[in-house]
């Protein structure tokens, strides 16, 4: 598989995990220094992002 195929597969996995609220699956794709940068400029560490996803605070 070429680089585009790998990226496509990771993107598809990411959204499957998001829809399923699968924190372990998402963690498997994240680097140790992962953070989410919102369009508002808010920077969230991985665990803050995952907590919001799992407890319904954020609607993705």
Secondary structure, 3 states (H helix, E strand, C coil): CCHHHHHHHHHHHHHHHHHHCCHHHHHHHCCCCCEEECCCCCEEEHHHHHHHHHHCCCCC
